[in-house]
Amino acid sequence: MPSPLRWGIVSAGKISHDFCVALSTLPSDEHQMVAVAARDKQRAEEFAKKHEMPKHFASYEELAKCSDVDIVYVGALNPQHFDICMLMLENGKHILCEKPLCLNHKQAKKLIQYAEIKKLFLMEAVWSRFFPAYQYVKKQIASGVLGEIQEVEVSFGFQLEDVDRLKKKDMGGGTVLDLGIYTIQVSQWAFQEPPQQIVAKGELNSEGVDVDVEAELIYSGKRKSKMHTSAKKQLDNKAVIKGSKGQITLLQFWCPTKIIDIDGQEKEWVLPKGKLNTVYQNSEGLRYEAEAARQSILEGKLQNENVSHNDSLLFAQIEDEIRKQIGVVFPED
């Protein structure tokens, strides 16, 4: 009987809370929440209490050195991902890191190479791909039910202009890294090949980060994905995958429990409820990526085929190119 995977949590913010709620829906003999680290000792203490964790730390270094932790979930702000992940890898921890993995391709490449040298599991937490809905759609595409994939149309937008982590450059803001990663990954899920061309236009705020972006990823045979991300307004937030024989729509495509299948019928997968309420919608679905990480580690794998290292490098390349075209530059570039 394998021993439970022991989780350490980096940062005591909203997404870390939701991740712990999701972990609580999984069997405790398979997943254990051991420790949390936050820069504010009181926040770490309150978080540990709320999620019934035995340990809390006021620094990420202490968590990195904690011998009771096997894997670290990194829920910190985008610009901190690279340094935190490097620290955890140095100390022999497996990693599940919130998306975007890093701020750019250069950082992502360095991080992935280091994880491979250390022979440790590293995955970008593109949780969408582990939902049963995504796994079902993948099978439908692979079996040829949709015919040849010709177009993806996807939009992701909310009124988010007042949210600091989206509007501020020093927080790694902008819709490309926050929302665009989702529209990019669903396009790649459908086409399964790198785009041959990228065309993007966007609107920047006074900080120089993007608040509204329209992009086209153009694939072989002039097939394309049309993407729209916005922090200015609510969009319809669905992904339509169109093939030569029909289409499938992922409703709330970043965390879908429902799709409209090729026959026009709605198909649903119900999520379990956690012990506590989540901040964000359908966050109990974070359980799927947590379990995938456990399975990969049990099998001695350094990556998971649903979000491979090459997938993450390609996502970062596409994000870099869109940012370059619309003029968003980070100091880390």
Secondary structure as the mmCIF struct_conf table of DSSP 4:
data_model
#
loop_
_struct_conf.conf_type_id
_struct_conf.id
_struct_conf.beg_label_comp_id
_struct_conf.beg_label_asym_id
_struct_conf.beg_label_seq_id
_struct_conf.end_label_comp_id
_struct_conf.end_label_asym_id
_struct_conf.end_label_seq_id
HELX_LH_PP_P HELX_LH_PP_P1 PRO A 2 PRO A 4
STRN STRN1 LEU A 5 VAL A 10
BEND BEND1 GLY A 13 GLY A 13
HELX_RH_AL_P HELX_RH_AL_P1 LYS A 14 LEU A 23
TURN_TY1_P TURN_TY1_P1 SER A 24 THR A 25
BEND BEND2 LEU A 26 LEU A 26
TURN_TY1_P TURN_TY1_P2 SER A 28 GLU A 30
STRN STRN2 HIS A 31 ALA A 37
BEND BEND3 ARG A 39 ASP A 40
HELX_RH_AL_P HELX_RH_AL_P2 LYS A 41 LYS A 50
TURN_TY1_P TURN_TY1_P3 HIS A 51 GLU A 52
BEND BEND4 PRO A 54 PRO A 54
STRN STRN3 LYS A 55 PHE A 57
BEND BEND5 ALA A 58 SER A 59
HELX_RH_AL_P HELX_RH_AL_P3 TYR A 60 ALA A 64
TURN_TY1_P TURN_TY1_P4 LYS A 65 LYS A 65
TURN_TY1_P TURN_TY1_P5 SER A 67 ASP A 68
BEND BEND6 ASP A 70 ASP A 70
STRN STRN4 ILE A 71 VAL A 74
BEND BEND7 ALA A 76 ALA A 76
HELX_RH_3T_P HELX_RH_3T_P1 ASN A 78 GLN A 80
HELX_RH_AL_P HELX_RH_AL_P4 HIS A 81 GLU A 90
TURN_TY1_P TURN_TY1_P6 ASN A 91 GLY A 92
STRN STRN5 HIS A 94 GLU A 98
BEND BEND8 LYS A 99 ASN A 104
HELX_RH_AL_P HELX_RH_AL_P5 HIS A 105 LYS A 118
TURN_TY1_P TURN_TY1_P7 LYS A 119 LYS A 119
STRN STRN6 LEU A 122 ALA A 125
HELX_RH_3T_P HELX_RH_3T_P2 TRP A 127 PHE A 130
BEND BEND9 PHE A 131 PHE A 131
HELX_RH_AL_P HELX_RH_AL_P6 PRO A 132 ALA A 142
TURN_TY1_P TURN_TY1_P8 SER A 143 LEU A 146
BEND BEND10 GLU A 148 GLU A 148
STRN STRN7 ILE A 149 GLY A 157
BEND BEND11 GLN A 159 GLN A 159
TURN_TY1_P TURN_TY1_P9 GLU A 161 ASP A 162
HELX_RH_AL_P HELX_RH_AL_P7 ASP A 164 LYS A 167
HELX_RH_3T_P HELX_RH_3T_P3 LYS A 169 MET A 171
TURN_TY1_P TURN_TY1_P10 GLY A 172 GLY A 172
BEND BEND12 GLY A 174 GLY A 174
HELX_RH_AL_P HELX_RH_AL_P8 THR A 175 THR A 175
HELX_RH_PI_P HELX_RH_PI_P1 VAL A 176 GLY A 180
HELX_RH_AL_P HELX_RH_AL_P9 ILE A 181 PHE A 191
BEND BEND13 GLU A 193 GLU A 193
BEND BEND14 GLN A 196 GLN A 196
STRN STRN8 GLN A 197 LEU A 204
TURN_TY1_P TURN_TY1_P11 SER A 206 GLU A 207
BEND BEND15 GLY A 208 GLY A 208
STRN STRN9 ASP A 210 ILE A 218
HELX_RH_3T_P HELX_RH_3T_P4 SER A 220 LYS A 222
STRN STRN10 LYS A 224 SER A 230
BEND BEND16 ALA A 231 LYS A 233
STRN STRN11 LYS A 238 GLY A 243
BEND BEND17 SER A 244 LYS A 245
STRN STRN12 GLN A 247 LEU A 251
TURN_TY1_P TURN_TY1_P12 GLN A 252 TRP A 254
BEND BEND18 CYS A 255 CYS A 255
BEND BEND19 THR A 257 THR A 257
STRN STRN13 LYS A 258 ILE A 260
TURN_TY1_P TURN_TY1_P13 ILE A 262 ASP A 263
BEND BEND20 GLY A 264 GLY A 264
STRN STRN14 GLU A 266 GLU A 268
HELX_LH_PP_P HELX_LH_PP_P2 VAL A 270 LYS A 273
BEND BEND21 LYS A 275 LEU A 276
BEND BEND22 VAL A 279 TYR A 280
TURN_TY1_P TURN_TY1_P14 GLN A 281 ASN A 282
HELX_RH_3T_P HELX_RH_3T_P5 SER A 283 GLY A 285
HELX_RH_AL_P HELX_RH_AL_P10 LEU A 286 LEU A 298
TURN_TY1_P TURN_TY1_P15 GLU A 299 GLY A 300
BEND BEND23 LEU A 302 GLN A 303
STRN STRN15 ASN A 304 ASN A 304
TURN_TY1_P TURN_TY1_P16 GLU A 305 ASN A 306
STRN STRN16 VAL A 307 VAL A 307
HELX_RH_AL_P HELX_RH_AL_P11 HIS A 309 ILE A 326
TURN_TY1_P TURN_TY1_P17 GLY A 327 GLY A 327
TURN_TY1_P TURN_TY1_P18 PRO A 331 GLU A 332
#
